[in-house]
């Protein structure tokens, strides 16, 4: 009885226990692996710019483009109608300064910082040419037209900021800008300005990270292309105005150019007539023509030299901006890559540690289960024999 009931039962229980153990271990490892996978977060090194940031970049640059074009038309009008040399020179300096400063503001790395810098510059320009400003009397009868342009520019940037920023952000930005404009008004047509980004960084500390606003690599490349287009559109106008200003500052006015050309034409006609009638007098006329040409060429050489220096400076500034932004982008990518590597290493260690703990716990439970089953399987025949033996003894004794 004992051997029939217990003999086949023991291997069946062991086989069932071993199968259950293997199945439970496999299920546990699978669950642990899935749990570990859920902890893994692939951290992309690129953070795309939001729709608001892209709108801030595009609309800020559009406003600035319109403002530069409006100033160019106003300068053309001053050159055509004004006779005061001081007003004309001031108009040329004003347009050159506006092109440089607005271009620097609109091409900031972070879109919201570009909006902030443009907003501050618009208020500085408005205060400079307004009543009581340092440039309130620089443009003579054209002062009202210049004020109208700066007022419209400041109003447009203000409206753009209100449409893009939240109420809290708008209040924060406006408070900072008002304080900045009060502390750093424009003093002359050199347009010397304190860095808005540095002032903002000192005011906000570590609250804002400009590297978070670089955007993805395609967005950064598109921004670089736009910057090059902005420089291509503004540098020729800037160079032309600077050349014209340099010519006027050296005393070479457009009237002088026309007079010199008229004198040259007259001398050429005289040279032709003399050559036909008296060849011996050609030498004197030739010397006069040569002298006039040397005079014109010397002044043109000076102007071209100044223009070349200005263009070289602008080109160096452009490449410096591109280099700094590329370095900032590379730094951001490296930082994100290091963070990804650290996360992967940490998650791998956590997965190994968790898997090991679970395997050890399962092994202990399985061993305890096997021991208990062995005790039960081995003890049942002895207990059954003992009970039967007691019963037989009692029966025979009775």
Secondary structure, DSSP 8 states (H G I E B T S, - for coil): -HHHHHHHHHHHHHHHHHHHHHHHHHHHHHHHHHHHHHH-----S-----HHHHHHHHHHHHHHHHHHHHHHHHHHHHHHH---HHHHHHHHHHHHHHHHHHHHHHT-SSHHHHHHHHHHHHHHHHHHHSTTSTTTTSSGGGHHHHHHHHHHHHHHHHHHHHHHS-HHHHHHHHHHHHHHHHHS---STT-----HHHHHHHHHTTS--GGGGS--HHHHHHHHHHHHHHHHHHHHHHHHHHHHHHHHHTT--HHHHHHHHHHHHHHHHHHHHHHHH-GGGHHHHHHHHHHHHHHHHHHHHHHHHHHHHHHHHHHHHHHHHHHHHHHHHHHHHHHHHHHHHHHHHHHHHHHHHHHHHHHHHHHHHHHHHHHHHHHHHHHHHHHHHHHHHHHHHHHHH-
